[in-house]
Amino acid sequence: NPSEEGLLPGFSVYPIPSNDFITITDDNEMYSLSVGDFSGGLVLSEEVQGKEVMLSLADLA
């Protein structure tokens, strides 16, 4: 987990692995969320607000 290693302090994604929802948290206020796939393609982009976002993995299928 990069946040545990100090590469992205204050940022975390959990639980991993997950089949339904993940929670993304950051010490800083988030205003947008973008998720990419391993080939660099954009899978999801949405406006968010807050320090915690729950994301349905069904949205990424």
N, C-alpha and C positions, 0 to 999 in steps of 0.2 A: 504494500500500500504506500504510494508516494507521499501521502500526507504524514504517515507515521515516520518516514525517513527524513522529514523536514524539507522535501522538495517543493511542496505546496502547503506551507503552514496555514492552518485555519480552514482548509478545504477537506471535505470527506464525502464519500459515497458509501452507503450501506443499505441493507445487508448484501454482501457478495459471498456466494452466489444468491440469486433471487429469481423467482419464477413469475412474480406479479408486479411488485412495486419496488422502486429504490428511492431512497431519500438522499438528496444532495444538500449539504450545508456548507456555508462559508462564513467566516467572521465578518466579511464585508457584505454590504447590501448587493444583491444580484438584481439586474434589470433585464437581462436576456440570457437565454440558455440555448446553446447549439450542441448537437450531438452528431459526431461523425462516425463513419464505419472505418474498417481497417484499410480500405483503399483510398481514403481521403474524401469520400462522397458525403454530402450533408444528408443526414437521416431525419433530423428534427431541428427546427428553429422556432422558438416562441418567446414572447415577452413574459417576464416574470417579475415579481417584486417581493423582496424579503431576503432573509438569511437562510431560509429552509424551503426546499421545493420537493414535493413528492411527484415522481414520474412513473406513469404506468408503462410497463414494458410492452404491453399490447400495442401502444402507440408506435413502437419501433419495429413491429413485425412487418 
